[in-house]
Protein backbone atom coordinates (compact mmCIF):
# COMPACT_ATOMS: atom_id res chain seq x y z
CA UNK A 1 0.00 0.00 0.00
CA UNK A 2 2.84 2.37 0.84
CA UNK A 3 4.49 1.54 -2.48
CA UNK A 4 1.29 2.39 -4.37
CA UNK A 5 1.00 5.65 -2.43
CA UNK A 6 4.61 6.53 -3.23
CA UNK A 7 4.27 5.81 -6.95
CA UNK A 8 0.98 7.66 -7.35
CA UNK A 9 2.11 10.59 -5.23
CA UNK A 10 5.36 10.91 -7.18
CA UNK A 11 3.53 10.79 -10.52
CA UNK A 12 1.11 13.55 -9.46
CA UNK A 13 3.87 15.67 -7.96
CA UNK A 14 6.01 15.29 -11.09
CA UNK A 15 3.15 16.38 -13.33
CA UNK A 16 2.27 19.43 -11.22
CA UNK A 17 5.71 20.54 -10.03
CA UNK A 18 7.75 19.58 -13.10
CA UNK A 19 10.93 17.51 -13.45
CA UNK A 20 12.82 19.70 -10.97
CA UNK A 21 10.03 19.60 -8.41
CA UNK A 22 11.93 17.57 -5.82
CA UNK A 23 14.86 19.99 -5.94
CA UNK A 24 12.60 23.02 -5.65
CA UNK A 25 10.68 21.44 -2.75
CA UNK A 26 13.90 20.90 -0.82
CA UNK A 27 14.96 24.50 -1.48
CA UNK A 28 11.58 25.90 -0.42
CA UNK A 29 11.05 23.90 2.75
CA UNK A 30 14.70 23.52 3.69
CA UNK A 31 15.71 27.16 3.39
CA UNK A 32 16.51 28.87 6.67
CA UNK A 33 15.01 32.16 7.74
CA UNK A 34 11.65 33.68 8.69
CA UNK A 35 8.51 32.97 6.67
CA UNK A 36 5.72 35.30 5.68
CA UNK A 37 3.11 32.97 7.20
CA UNK A 38 3.01 30.81 10.32
CA UNK A 39 2.72 27.04 9.83
CA UNK A 40 -0.87 25.93 10.31
CA UNK A 41 -2.30 29.37 9.50
CA UNK A 42 -5.22 29.50 7.03
CA UNK A 43 -3.14 30.22 3.92
CA UNK A 44 -0.84 27.25 4.58
CA UNK A 45 -3.87 25.01 5.12
CA UNK A 46 -5.59 26.13 1.92
CA UNK A 47 -2.54 26.16 -0.34
CA UNK A 48 -1.25 22.88 1.09
CA UNK A 49 -4.47 20.94 0.49
CA UNK A 50 -5.34 18.79 -2.54
CA UNK A 51 -8.46 20.92 -3.10
CA UNK A 52 -6.08 23.36 -4.84
CA UNK A 53 -6.31 21.11 -7.90
CA UNK A 54 -9.98 22.05 -8.21
CA UNK A 55 -9.36 25.65 -7.14
CA UNK A 56 -6.70 26.03 -9.82
CA UNK A 57 -9.10 24.82 -12.53
CA UNK A 58 -11.79 27.26 -11.37
CA UNK A 59 -9.30 30.14 -11.20
CA UNK A 60 -8.14 29.50 -14.78
CA UNK A 61 -11.71 29.38 -16.07
CA UNK A 62 -12.79 32.48 -14.15
CA UNK A 63 -9.77 34.54 -15.21
CA UNK A 64 -10.50 33.94 -18.90
CA UNK A 65 -13.64 36.08 -18.57
CA UNK A 66 -11.70 39.34 -18.43
CA UNK A 67 -10.95 40.22 -22.07
CA UNK A 68 -7.65 42.02 -21.34
CA UNK A 69 -6.39 39.28 -19.03
CA UNK A 70 -7.33 36.63 -21.58
CA UNK A 71 -5.66 38.53 -24.43
CA UNK A 72 -2.45 38.75 -22.40
CA UNK A 73 -2.52 34.99 -21.80
CA UNK A 74 -3.39 34.23 -25.42
CA UNK A 75 -0.62 36.39 -26.86
CA UNK A 76 2.14 35.92 -24.29
CA UNK A 77 1.59 32.67 -22.37
CA UNK A 78 2.15 29.05 -23.24
CA UNK A 79 -1.22 27.60 -22.31
CA UNK A 80 -1.31 25.68 -25.63
CA UNK A 81 2.24 24.43 -26.04
CA UNK A 82 3.48 24.56 -22.46
CA UNK A 83 0.45 24.11 -20.22
CA UNK A 84 2.30 21.87 -17.77
CA UNK A 85 5.32 24.15 -17.67
CA UNK A 86 3.03 27.06 -16.80
CA UNK A 87 1.30 24.94 -14.15
CA UNK A 88 4.68 24.00 -12.63
CA UNK A 89 5.76 27.65 -12.48
CA UNK A 90 2.48 28.69 -10.85
CA UNK A 91 2.71 25.82 -8.38
CA UNK A 92 6.27 26.78 -7.49
CA UNK A 93 5.31 30.43 -6.97
CA UNK A 94 2.45 29.51 -4.64
CA UNK A 95 4.70 27.13 -2.71
CA UNK A 96 7.57 29.56 -2.22
CA UNK A 97 5.35 32.51 -1.21
CA UNK A 98 3.29 30.36 1.16
CA UNK A 99 5.92 28.09 2.69
CA UNK A 100 9.33 29.45 1.66
CA UNK A 101 11.75 31.80 3.36
CA UNK A 102 10.73 35.46 3.21
CA UNK A 103 13.79 36.38 1.15
CA UNK A 104 12.97 33.72 -1.47
CA UNK A 105 9.31 34.71 -1.52
CA UNK A 106 10.20 38.36 -2.15
CA UNK A 107 12.55 37.36 -4.96
CA UNK A 108 9.80 35.24 -6.57
CA UNK A 109 7.45 38.24 -6.52
CA UNK A 110 10.15 40.45 -8.04
CA UNK A 111 10.57 37.98 -10.92
CA UNK A 112 6.83 37.98 -11.59
CA UNK A 113 6.69 41.78 -11.50
CA UNK A 114 9.53 41.90 -14.04
CA UNK A 115 7.67 39.50 -16.34
CA UNK A 116 4.48 41.55 -16.06
CA UNK A 117 6.33 44.69 -17.14
CA UNK A 118 7.14 43.04 -20.48
CA UNK A 119 3.61 41.77 -21.17
CA UNK A 120 1.96 44.50 -23.21
CA UNK A 121 -0.27 44.58 -26.26
CA UNK A 122 -3.35 45.97 -27.91
CA UNK A 123 -6.95 44.79 -27.78
CA UNK A 124 -8.88 44.30 -31.05
CA UNK A 125 -10.53 47.70 -30.57
CA UNK A 126 -7.13 49.40 -30.25
CA UNK A 127 -7.16 49.73 -26.46
CA UNK A 128 -3.71 49.02 -24.98
CA UNK A 129 -3.31 46.52 -22.17
CA UNK A 130 -0.48 45.76 -19.76
CA UNK A 131 -0.14 42.88 -17.32
CA UNK A 132 1.30 45.33 -14.80
CA UNK A 133 -1.93 47.37 -14.77
CA UNK A 134 -3.05 47.37 -11.10
CA UNK A 135 -6.70 46.95 -12.13
CA UNK A 136 -5.86 43.85 -14.17
CA UNK A 137 -3.59 42.50 -11.43
CA UNK A 138 -6.41 42.88 -8.92
CA UNK A 139 -8.76 40.88 -11.17
CA UNK A 140 -6.31 37.98 -11.37
CA UNK A 141 -5.77 38.16 -7.61
CA UNK A 142 -9.49 38.26 -6.79
CA UNK A 143 -10.26 35.38 -9.17
CA UNK A 144 -7.53 33.22 -7.63
CA UNK A 145 -8.34 34.03 -3.99
CA UNK A 146 -12.06 33.46 -4.54
CA UNK A 147 -11.47 30.17 -6.38
CA UNK A 148 -8.92 28.74 -3.94
CA UNK A 149 -11.13 29.58 -0.96
CA UNK A 150 -14.32 28.28 -2.60
CA UNK A 151 -12.67 24.98 -3.57
CA UNK A 152 -11.26 24.54 -0.08
CA UNK A 153 -14.65 25.06 1.54
CA UNK A 154 -16.20 22.38 -0.68
CA UNK A 155 -13.35 19.88 -1.12
CA UNK A 156 -10.81 20.76 1.59
CA UNK A 157 -9.96 18.34 4.37
CA UNK A 158 -10.70 20.97 7.03
CA UNK A 159 -12.94 23.83 5.83
CA UNK A 160 -12.29 27.21 7.45
CA UNK A 161 -14.66 29.00 9.79
CA UNK A 162 -15.59 32.63 9.16
CA UNK A 163 -12.69 34.14 11.10
CA UNK A 164 -10.24 31.82 9.34
CA UNK A 165 -11.68 32.69 5.92
CA UNK A 166 -11.20 36.39 6.64
CA UNK A 167 -7.65 35.66 7.76
CA UNK A 168 -6.98 33.72 4.56
CA UNK A 169 -8.16 36.63 2.41
CA UNK A 170 -5.95 39.03 4.40
CA UNK A 171 -2.95 36.71 4.12
CA UNK A 172 -3.17 36.17 0.37
CA UNK A 173 -3.59 39.96 0.07
CA UNK A 174 -0.02 40.26 1.37
CA UNK A 175 1.19 38.31 -1.66
CA UNK A 176 -1.03 40.34 -3.96
CA UNK A 177 0.39 43.64 -2.72
CA UNK A 178 3.93 42.48 -3.44
CA UNK A 179 2.85 41.70 -7.01
CA UNK A 180 1.45 45.20 -7.49
CA UNK A 181 -2.19 44.77 -6.47
CA UNK A 182 -3.54 48.01 -5.01
CA UNK A 183 -6.09 47.80 -2.19
CA UNK A 184 -6.74 44.03 -2.29
CA UNK A 185 -9.71 42.68 -0.32
CA UNK A 186 -8.98 41.86 3.32
CA UNK A 187 -12.12 39.93 4.30
CA UNK A 188 -14.37 37.39 2.60
CA UNK A 189 -17.12 40.01 2.33
CA UNK A 190 -14.74 42.42 0.59
CA UNK A 191 -13.61 39.61 -1.72
CA UNK A 192 -17.23 38.99 -2.77
CA UNK A 193 -17.81 42.71 -3.28
CA UNK A 194 -14.73 43.18 -5.45
CA UNK A 195 -15.53 40.12 -7.55
CA UNK A 196 -19.02 41.51 -8.17
CA UNK A 197 -17.57 44.92 -9.09
CA UNK A 198 -15.69 43.35 -12.01
CA UNK A 199 -18.74 41.65 -13.45
CA UNK A 200 -19.68 44.45 -15.93
CA UNK A 201 -16.23 44.02 -17.54
CA UNK A 202 -16.43 40.24 -17.92
CA UNK A 203 -17.50 38.36 -21.02
CA UNK A 204 -16.67 35.25 -22.98
CA UNK A 205 -14.43 36.32 -25.86
CA UNK A 206 -13.37 34.01 -28.71
CA UNK A 207 -9.94 33.75 -27.03
CA UNK A 208 -11.56 32.73 -23.74
CA UNK A 209 -13.72 30.06 -25.36
CA UNK A 210 -10.72 28.74 -27.29
CA UNK A 211 -8.74 28.40 -24.06
CA UNK A 212 -11.63 26.62 -22.34
CA UNK A 213 -12.04 24.22 -25.28
CA UNK A 214 -8.34 23.45 -25.16
CA UNK A 215 -8.44 22.72 -21.43
CA UNK A 216 -11.58 20.59 -21.72
CA UNK A 217 -11.07 18.71 -24.98
CA UNK A 218 -7.40 18.80 -25.95
CA UNK A 219 -5.26 18.57 -22.79
CA UNK A 220 -1.79 17.16 -23.50
CA UNK A 221 -2.35 14.06 -21.36
CA UNK A 222 -2.00 10.31 -21.89
CA UNK A 223 -5.27 8.42 -22.16
CA UNK A 224 -4.88 6.88 -18.71
CA UNK A 225 -4.90 10.35 -17.13
CA UNK A 226 -7.91 11.69 -19.03
CA UNK A 227 -10.59 10.27 -16.70
CA UNK A 228 -9.26 11.75 -13.41
CA UNK A 229 -8.45 15.00 -15.23
CA UNK A 230 -12.04 15.16 -16.50
CA UNK A 231 -13.34 14.69 -12.96
CA UNK A 232 -11.22 17.59 -11.67
CA UNK A 233 -12.36 19.75 -14.59
CA UNK A 234 -15.99 18.90 -13.89
CA UNK A 235 -15.50 19.72 -10.20
CA UNK A 236 -13.95 23.08 -11.12
CA UNK A 237 -16.77 23.87 -13.55
CA UNK A 238 -19.29 22.85 -10.90
CA UNK A 239 -18.02 25.66 -8.66
CA UNK A 240 -18.33 28.33 -11.37
CA UNK A 241 -21.16 30.87 -10.90
CA UNK A 242 -24.22 30.15 -13.06
CA UNK A 243 -23.89 33.45 -14.95
CA UNK A 244 -20.46 32.42 -16.29
CA UNK A 245 -21.68 29.27 -18.04
CA UNK A 246 -23.29 30.83 -21.17
CA UNK A 247 -20.32 33.18 -21.55
CA UNK A 248 -17.85 30.29 -21.77
CA UNK A 249 -20.34 27.78 -23.23
CA UNK A 250 -20.00 25.59 -20.19
CA UNK A 251 -22.75 23.16 -19.13
CA UNK A 252 -24.95 23.95 -16.17
CA UNK A 253 -26.46 20.88 -14.53
CA UNK A 254 -27.18 22.04 -10.96
CA UNK A 255 -28.63 18.75 -9.66
CA UNK A 256 -25.85 16.60 -11.12
CA UNK A 257 -23.21 19.06 -9.96
CA UNK A 258 -24.46 18.93 -6.38
CA UNK A 259 -24.62 15.13 -6.36
CA UNK A 260 -22.64 13.11 -8.91
CA UNK A 261 -19.96 15.69 -9.70
CA UNK A 262 -19.52 16.63 -6.03
CA UNK A 263 -19.14 12.95 -5.07
CA UNK A 264 -16.67 12.17 -7.85
CA UNK A 265 -14.74 15.38 -7.13
CA UNK A 266 -14.47 14.51 -3.46
CA UNK A 267 -13.22 11.04 -4.38
CA UNK A 268 -10.61 12.43 -6.79
CA UNK A 269 -9.37 15.08 -4.35
CA UNK A 270 -9.31 12.56 -1.52
CA UNK A 271 -7.26 10.16 -3.64
CA UNK A 272 -4.77 12.89 -4.51
CA UNK A 273 -4.55 13.91 -0.85
CA UNK A 274 -3.94 10.29 0.17
CA UNK A 275 -1.33 9.77 -2.54
CA UNK A 276 0.62 12.91 -1.70
CA UNK A 277 0.53 12.50 2.08
CA UNK A 278 3.62 10.64 3.34
CA UNK A 279 2.72 7.60 5.46
CA UNK A 280 3.35 8.01 9.19
CA UNK A 281 6.81 7.00 10.24
CA UNK A 282 7.01 3.94 12.42
CA UNK A 283 8.43 4.66 15.85
CA UNK A 284 11.93 3.38 16.40
CA UNK A 285 11.97 -0.01 18.16
CA UNK A 286 13.26 -0.24 21.68
CA UNK A 287 16.86 -1.47 21.74
CA UNK A 288 17.00 -5.19 22.53
CA UNK A 289 19.44 -6.96 24.81
CA UNK A 290 21.04 -8.57 21.77
CA UNK A 291 21.88 -5.16 20.32
CA UNK A 292 23.21 -3.76 23.56
N, C-alpha and C positions, 0 to 999 in steps of 0.2 A: 504493500500500500504506500509506504514511504517512497519507494522507487517510482511508482506511478505519479505521485504528487511532485516529486523532483523533476521528472521529465516534462510533465504538463506545465508546471510552473516556469521551468526554464524556457520552454517553447513560447509561452505567452510573453514572458519578460523580454525575450530576444526580439519578438515581433514589435513590441511597443517601444522598447528602449534602444533598439538597434544593436549592431554587432559589438559596439564598445560599451554596452550598457553595464556590464559587470565592473569595468574599470571606472566608469562615471559614478556608479553607486558607491564604490569604495571611497572615491574622492569626496563625494557629497557627505556621506555619513561619517567618514573617518577624519575629516578635516577638524582641526582644533580651532577653538575660538567661540565667541558668543553667537547665538542664533537670533533671528528676528522674532521667532515664535517659540513659546515654551512647549516641550513635549506634552502631548495629551490635550493641548488646547484645541478649540473647535476646528481651526484651519488644518491642523495636522491630522485630525480625525477624518475630516472630509476628504482631503487630498490624498490620504493614505489608504482609502477604502476602495474596494473593487467597483463600487457604484460610479466611480469616475469614468469607467468605460461608457456607461450610458450617458452620464453628464457631458462627456466630450462629444458624443454624437449629437446630442441636443444643441450644444453650443455651436457646433459647426453649422447645423441646419438653421438655427436662429440668426446667426451672423450673416448668412447669405441674403437676408431680407433687406439689408441696407445697401442700396445701389452703389454707393461710393466704396464701401468696404468690400463688396463683392467684386467690383471692377479692379480694385487693388490686388485682390487674391487672384483673379483671372489673368491679369496681365503680368504679375510679378512673382506669383507663388507656384510651387510645383505640385499642386493638388492632383494633376493628371499623371505626370511622369514620376513624381517622387512623393507620393502620398505617405508612405511609411517613413521616409526620411523626415518629412515635415512633422509627422506624429512623434517621432523620436525626439526631435528638437523641442517640441512643445512639452513633452513629458519630462525632458531633462530640465527645462526652465522651471516648471512647476515644482519639481523635486528640489532643485537647488535653492529656490526662493522660500520654500516651505520648511525644508529640513537642513539645508546647508549652512555653512558658516556665513556670518553677516557680510564679510568681505567678498566672498564668492558670489553671494546673492546680489550685492550691489554691482559687481562686475557683469553679471549676467544681464541685469537691467540696462547697464550702459551699452552693452552689445546690441540689445534689442532697439534701444533708442537710436543708435547709429544706423541700424538697418532701416528703421522707419524714416529717417531723414532722406534716404535715397529712393524711397518708394513714392513716386509722383507720377501724375498722368492727367488725362483729360477725359471727362465723361462724353458720351455721344452728343450731348447738347452744347458742348464747348466749355462746360464748367470744369475748372481745375480741381483736382483732389490731391491730398497728401496724407500718407499714413500717420504723419506726426501731428495732424490736426487734432487738437484736444477734444473737439466734439466727436470725431470719429473714434478716437482712442477710448472715450467714455462709453460709446456704444459697444465696442468689443468687450470692454471690461464688464459692463452691466449684463451683457448676454452670457458671458462666461460665469460670472458670480451667480446669476439667477439659475442657470442650468446646473451648475455643480451642486448648489444647495437643494434644488428641487429633486435632482436624482438621488441625493443622499437621503432626503426625507422619505422617499419611496422605496429605495433599494439598499440603503445603507444598513450596516450591521447594528448601529446604535444611533437612531435619529436624534437630532438636537432639540432641546426644548427652546422656548422663545428667547430666553436670555442668551443661550448659546448661539442661536441663529443670528441674533444681533451682533454678538461678538465676532462670529465668522465674517459677517459683512464688513465690520470695521477692520478686521485683520487683513482681508484680501484687499481692502482699500489702501492699506499701506503699500502693497505691491503696485497697485494701480498708480498711486501718486509718483512712485519712482520711475514709472514708464511714461509719465507726462499727463496722466489723467488729472483734470482740474475738478475739485469738489466732487469726489466720488461719494456714493451713498454710504452711510455709516450704520444704518439699521435695516432690517428686513422691510419695514414700511417704506423707507426712502428708496430702497431698491425697486420695489413694486411701482412707486410713483415715477421714478426715472425711466423705467422700462416703458411705462404707459406714455410718457412724454415723447418718446421716439416713434410711437406708432404712426403718426401722420407721415413720417418720412419713409416708412417701410413698404416694400412691394416686391413681388416676385418678378425679377427681370429675366430675360433670356439667359444671361450668364448664371443667375442663381439656379434656374431650373436645370441648366446643363450640369452644374456641379452636383445637384441633388441626384440627377439621373446617373451620373458617374459613380457616386457613392453607393447608390442602391443597386444598380444593375451591372456595373462593370468594375467592381473592386479588383485590384491585382492580387487575388488570393487563390491558392490551390482549392480544388473542389472540396476536399475534406474540411476546409475551414469555412466554406460558404454558409452552412447551416447555422453554426453558432454566431457567425457575423450577422446573419439575417435576423436572428433573435435580438441581438443587441441593437441593431438598427430599428427594429420594430418597437423595442422598448423606448428608445430615444424619441421616435416619432410619436409614440403614445403619450409622451409628456409635453408635446408641443401644444400651444394654445389652439383652440378650434379655428380662430380667425386666420391662422397662418396656413392652414391646409390648402384652401383654394389657390392662394398665392403661389405655393410651391408645387401644386398638383399632387399633394399627399393625400392618402386615404384618411377618412375619419370614420372609425367604427367604434363609437364610445362603449358599447356593451362588451365587445370582444377585447377592447383595450383594457378595460377594468378587470377582466376575468382571465381569458386565455393568455393575452400578451403579458399581463402583469405576472401571471404564474410562471410562464416560460422565462421572462426576464429575471425574475427572482431566482429561478433555478440556474440560469446562466451566470448571473453575478455571484451567486453562492458557490458555484463550481470554480470560478476564477479566484474567489477569495480563498477557498480551500487549497487550490493548487499553489497559490503564491504565498501562503502562510507556512513558514518553516515548522516542521513538527517539533513538539516540545522535547528538549534534551533530557535524556535519562539521567537521573542523579547518579553521581559516582558511587560505585559499590564500596562498602566498608572494607578496609584492608583486612585480609585474612591472616591467620597465624602462619600459613605457608609462605605468605609474601613478606612477612616481617623479617 
